[in-house]
């Protein structure tokens, strides 16, 4: 601040300009206008829909607001039935189930969703969301230690696990079955889990490869 009576003007704070969304270029401006009118959405959103192959109004509606009967059969997810049967067995036999999530929004939502679902079926379940600094990313040694501490015999990862080869092998070595549910890119071989449910698997026939971790869970 300037001293009183100094005659010096107060410095003005410089504010960054407000962000402005620029619609991406598209070869179908007419289709974009149709989407704007039909969906009542901003031009940048409709331009993105067009670029990503959703330029037809009905196709865009199915993408944004699908009905249950329009969704693909989840049984098409590779290892999906194997995972479902193992979870059902664990609930029936009153095994302790451990849900290992991730610390981002997708991972937290997936953890909450699967935990509540297992509870609703009468299962014994413990959720775990790793601390970003203390536990690090992915299914790690700290997550495995937490699962062992509660006596879990089934561990389900959500929004992580595809690359956790070593930790999954350690879990198997101490008698814990691991089911991976994830959506991240598969790099090389799959981990040696009981089941790996990930639409990015090369052998997965599920048509929508863009599922988030919560959707896979």
C-alpha positions as CSV (number, residue, x, y, z in Angstrom):
1,X,0.0,0.0,0.0
2,X,1.1,3.6,-0.6
3,X,1.6,5.7,2.5
4,X,-1.2,8.2,3.2
5,X,-0.7,11.5,1.5
6,X,2.2,10.2,-0.7
7,X,0.3,11.0,-3.9
8,X,1.2,7.7,-5.4
9,X,-1.5,5.6,-7.0
10,X,-2.3,2.2,-5.7
11,X,-0.9,-0.6,-7.9
12,X,-3.6,-2.4,-9.8
13,X,-3.8,-6.1,-9.7
14,X,-3.5,-7.8,-13.0
15,X,-6.0,-10.5,-13.7
16,X,-5.7,-13.1,-16.4
17,X,-8.3,-12.9,-19.1
18,X,-11.3,-15.1,-18.7
19,X,-10.9,-18.4,-20.5
20,X,-12.6,-18.6,-23.9
21,X,-13.6,-21.9,-25.4
22,X,-12.8,-22.1,-29.1
23,X,-14.8,-24.7,-31.0
24,X,-12.5,-27.2,-32.7
25,X,-12.5,-27.3,-36.5
26,X,-14.9,-29.7,-38.1
27,X,-15.7,-30.8,-41.6
28,X,-19.4,-31.0,-40.8
29,X,-20.6,-27.5,-39.6
30,X,-24.1,-28.3,-40.7
31,X,-24.3,-31.4,-38.5
32,X,-22.8,-29.3,-35.6
33,X,-25.7,-26.8,-36.0
34,X,-28.2,-29.6,-35.9
35,X,-26.7,-30.9,-32.7
36,X,-26.8,-27.5,-31.1
37,X,-30.5,-27.1,-31.9
38,X,-31.5,-30.6,-31.0
39,X,-29.4,-31.1,-27.8
40,X,-29.3,-27.4,-26.7
41,X,-25.6,-27.7,-25.9
42,X,-22.7,-25.3,-26.5
43,X,-21.0,-25.3,-29.9
44,X,-17.6,-26.6,-28.6
45,X,-19.4,-29.6,-27.1
46,X,-21.3,-30.4,-30.3
47,X,-18.2,-29.9,-32.4
48,X,-16.4,-32.4,-30.3
49,X,-19.3,-34.9,-30.7
50,X,-19.0,-34.5,-34.4
51,X,-15.3,-35.0,-34.5
52,X,-15.6,-38.1,-32.4
53,X,-18.1,-39.7,-34.7
54,X,-21.3,-38.7,-33.0
55,X,-22.6,-36.2,-35.5
56,X,-26.0,-37.9,-36.0
57,X,-28.5,-36.5,-33.5
58,X,-29.8,-39.9,-32.4
59,X,-26.3,-41.3,-32.0
60,X,-25.3,-38.3,-29.9
61,X,-28.4,-38.7,-27.7
62,X,-27.6,-42.4,-27.2
63,X,-24.0,-41.4,-26.3
64,X,-25.0,-38.7,-23.8
65,X,-28.2,-40.1,-22.4
66,X,-28.3,-43.8,-23.0
67,X,-31.2,-46.0,-21.9
68,X,-30.5,-49.3,-20.2
69,X,-31.5,-51.3,-23.3
70,X,-29.0,-49.4,-25.4
71,X,-26.0,-50.3,-23.3
72,X,-23.7,-53.1,-24.5
73,X,-23.9,-56.5,-22.7
74,X,-21.3,-56.4,-19.8
75,X,-20.7,-60.1,-20.4
76,X,-18.7,-59.1,-23.4
77,X,-16.0,-57.7,-21.0
78,X,-13.2,-60.2,-21.0
79,X,-13.0,-62.1,-17.7
80,X,-16.3,-60.4,-16.6
81,X,-18.1,-63.6,-15.9
82,X,-15.1,-65.1,-14.1
83,X,-14.9,-62.0,-11.9
84,X,-18.7,-62.0,-11.2
85,X,-18.7,-65.7,-10.2
86,X,-15.7,-65.2,-7.9
87,X,-17.3,-62.2,-6.2
88,X,-20.6,-64.1,-5.8
89,X,-18.7,-67.0,-4.2
90,X,-16.9,-64.7,-1.8
91,X,-20.2,-63.1,-0.7
92,X,-21.9,-66.5,-0.3
93,X,-19.0,-67.9,1.8
94,X,-18.7,-64.7,3.9
95,X,-15.1,-64.1,2.8
96,X,-13.6,-60.7,3.6
97,X,-13.5,-58.6,0.4
98,X,-11.1,-55.7,0.1
99,X,-11.8,-52.9,-2.5
100,X,-8.6,-51.1,-3.5
101,X,-9.4,-47.8,-5.2
102,X,-7.5,-44.8,-6.4
103,X,-7.3,-41.3,-5.1
104,X,-8.7,-39.4,-8.1
105,X,-12.4,-38.7,-8.7
106,X,-12.9,-41.8,-10.8
107,X,-11.2,-44.1,-8.3
108,X,-13.1,-42.7,-5.3
109,X,-16.5,-43.1,-7.1
110,X,-15.6,-46.6,-8.2
111,X,-14.6,-47.6,-4.7
112,X,-17.9,-46.2,-3.2
113,X,-20.0,-47.8,-5.9
114,X,-18.5,-51.3,-5.6
115,X,-18.4,-51.1,-1.8
116,X,-22.1,-50.2,-1.5
117,X,-23.0,-52.9,-4.0
118,X,-21.2,-55.7,-2.1
119,X,-22.7,-54.4,1.2
120,X,-26.2,-54.5,-0.4
121,X,-25.7,-58.1,-1.2
122,X,-24.7,-58.9,2.4
123,X,-20.9,-59.1,1.7
124,X,-18.2,-58.3,4.2
125,X,-16.2,-55.5,2.5
126,X,-13.5,-53.0,3.4
127,X,-12.8,-50.1,1.1
128,X,-9.3,-48.6,0.8
129,X,-8.4,-45.4,-1.0
130,X,-4.6,-44.9,-1.1
131,X,-3.0,-41.7,0.1
132,X,-1.3,-40.0,-2.9
133,X,2.0,-39.3,-1.0
134,X,2.2,-42.1,1.6
135,X,0.9,-45.0,-0.5
136,X,1.7,-43.8,-4.0
137,X,-0.1,-44.7,-7.3
138,X,-1.7,-48.1,-8.2
139,X,-2.0,-51.3,-6.1
140,X,1.2,-51.1,-4.0
141,X,2.7,-52.8,-1.0
142,X,0.8,-50.6,1.4
143,X,-2.5,-51.6,-0.2
144,X,-1.6,-55.2,0.1
145,X,-0.5,-54.8,3.7
146,X,-3.9,-53.1,4.5
147,X,-5.7,-56.1,2.8
148,X,-3.8,-58.6,4.9
149,X,-4.4,-56.6,8.1
150,X,-8.2,-57.2,7.7
151,X,-7.8,-60.8,6.7
152,X,-9.1,-60.4,3.1
153,X,-9.1,-63.4,0.8
154,X,-10.4,-61.5,-2.2
155,X,-9.1,-58.1,-3.3
156,X,-10.7,-56.1,-6.1
157,X,-8.9,-53.2,-7.6
158,X,-11.0,-50.3,-9.2
159,X,-9.5,-47.8,-11.6
160,X,-6.0,-49.4,-11.2
161,X,-4.2,-52.6,-11.1
162,X,-3.4,-53.4,-14.8
163,X,0.3,-52.6,-14.4
164,X,0.6,-53.9,-10.8
165,X,2.3,-57.2,-11.8
166,X,4.6,-57.5,-8.8
167,X,2.1,-56.7,-6.1
168,X,-0.5,-59.0,-7.6
169,X,2.0,-61.8,-7.6
170,X,2.8,-61.1,-3.9
171,X,-0.9,-61.2,-3.1
172,X,-1.3,-64.6,-4.8
173,X,1.7,-65.8,-2.8
174,X,-0.1,-65.1,0.5
175,X,-3.4,-66.6,-0.6
176,X,-5.3,-63.5,-1.8
177,X,-7.2,-63.7,-5.1
178,X,-7.0,-60.4,-7.0
179,X,-9.6,-59.2,-9.5
180,X,-8.5,-56.2,-11.5
181,X,-11.2,-53.8,-12.8
182,X,-9.5,-51.0,-14.7
183,X,-9.7,-48.9,-17.8
184,X,-6.1,-47.8,-18.4
185,X,-4.0,-48.8,-21.4
186,X,-2.7,-52.3,-21.3
187,X,1.1,-52.3,-21.8
188,X,2.4,-55.7,-22.7
189,X,1.3,-58.8,-20.7
190,X,-1.6,-58.8,-18.3
191,X,-0.9,-59.3,-14.6
192,X,-1.4,-62.8,-13.1
193,X,-4.6,-61.9,-11.4
194,X,-7.6,-64.2,-10.9
195,X,-9.4,-62.0,-13.4
196,X,-8.5,-58.8,-15.3
197,X,-11.6,-56.8,-16.4
198,X,-10.4,-54.0,-18.7
199,X,-12.0,-52.9,-22.0
200,X,-8.6,-51.9,-23.2
201,X,-7.5,-55.6,-23.3
202,X,-6.7,-56.6,-26.9
203,X,-8.9,-59.7,-26.6
204,X,-11.9,-57.8,-25.1
205,X,-15.0,-57.8,-27.3
206,X,-16.8,-55.0,-25.4
207,X,-17.4,-52.3,-28.1
208,X,-17.0,-49.2,-25.9
209,X,-13.3,-48.8,-25.1
210,X,-13.9,-45.4,-23.5
211,X,-15.4,-46.6,-20.2
212,X,-14.1,-44.9,-17.1
213,X,-13.0,-46.9,-14.0
214,X,-16.4,-46.4,-12.3
215,X,-18.3,-47.7,-15.3
216,X,-16.1,-50.9,-15.4
217,X,-16.7,-51.4,-11.7
